[in-house]
Every structure is written in structure tokens, then in C-alpha cells.
Amino acid sequence: MSSYKDLEIYKVAFELAKRVHYSSLTLPGFELYEQGSQIRRASKSIKDQIAEGFGRRRYKPEFIKFLIYAQSSCDETTSQLEMINTLYPERKDFEELLPEYCQLGKMLNSFIQYVESSWRT
């Protein structure tokens, strides 16, 4: 693979971040800069950490560190989704994102394990 854009985890994170972005813009006005801003930043951080880590892939520990940051941002996004689902249970768009972020978290964990055990620098 020659680019972070070739990574399946990046592709999934990018698409989910787009969905979170558009959905968050339809939250009540007072939430745009509170819950909405927080979930937008957390969801976009996942793809950004993957990209930055890939740029450091020559240094395996650095690559792993940024993948762990991506995992942490995924956990934060999941937590934000849980809060939005609690506050706005009628919002099915956020409810549908939760299992997809749980799946992304599993994918990130598997990729971290792969890099730890098999990545060649």
C-alpha cells in the first residue's frame, strides 16, 4: 500500500466522519457548538490519526502510537454517540452510527495487533 487512503480503516473512518458531520449539523441550535462540535472533532480525529500514523509507518512504535490515538478517538466518538442517543432518542441517524463505530473500533484494534506483530519497516 502506498497511501493511508488505501487502508480500509481509513476509508471507513472517513465515511463515518462525513455522516457524523452532516448529522451533527441538524442537532438543535444550542448543541451545534456543544455536543455537535465535540462529536465532529472526535470523529474526524480518527481518520486524521490514521493518516498521521501512516506517515510515520517507517517507525513502527510511532505508527502504533497514532493508531492507538485513533482508537481513543473512536472510543470518544462512541461515548458522544451514546450521549446524543440518550438526549435525543428520536434521532435514528445517530443510533445507526453507534454499531458502525463499535465495528470500526474492532477493526482498529485488529490493525494495531497486525502492526505490532507483522509490520515490517
Rosetta blueprint (number, residue, H / E / L):
1 M L
2 S L
3 S L
4 Y H
5 K H
6 D H
7 L L
8 E H
9 I H
10 Y H
11 K H
12 V H
13 A H
14 F H
15 E H
16 L H
17 A H
18 K H
19 R H
20 V H
21 H H
22 Y H
23 S H
24 S H
25 L L
26 T L
27 L L
28 P L
29 G H
30 F H
31 E H
32 L L
33 Y L
34 E L
35 Q H
36 G H
37 S H
38 Q H
39 I H
40 R H
41 R H
42 A H
43 S H
44 K H
45 S H
46 I H
47 K H
48 D H
49 Q H
50 I H
51 A H
52 E H
53 G H
54 F H
55 G H
56 R L
57 R L
58 R L
59 Y L
60 K H
61 P H
62 E H
63 F H
64 I H
65 K H
66 F H
67 L H
68 I H
69 Y H
70 A H
71 Q H
72 S H
73 S H
74 C H
75 D H
76 E H
77 T H
78 T H
79 S H
80 Q H
81 L H
82 E H
83 M H
84 I H
85 N H
86 T H
87 L H
88 Y L
89 P L
90 E L
91 R L
92 K H
93 D H
94 F H
95 E H
96 E H
97 L H
98 L H
99 P H
100 E H
101 Y H
102 C H
103 Q H
104 L H
105 G H
106 K H
107 M H
108 L H
109 N H
110 S H
111 F H
112 I H
113 Q H
114 Y H
115 V H
116 E H
117 S H
118 S H
119 W L
120 R L
121 T L
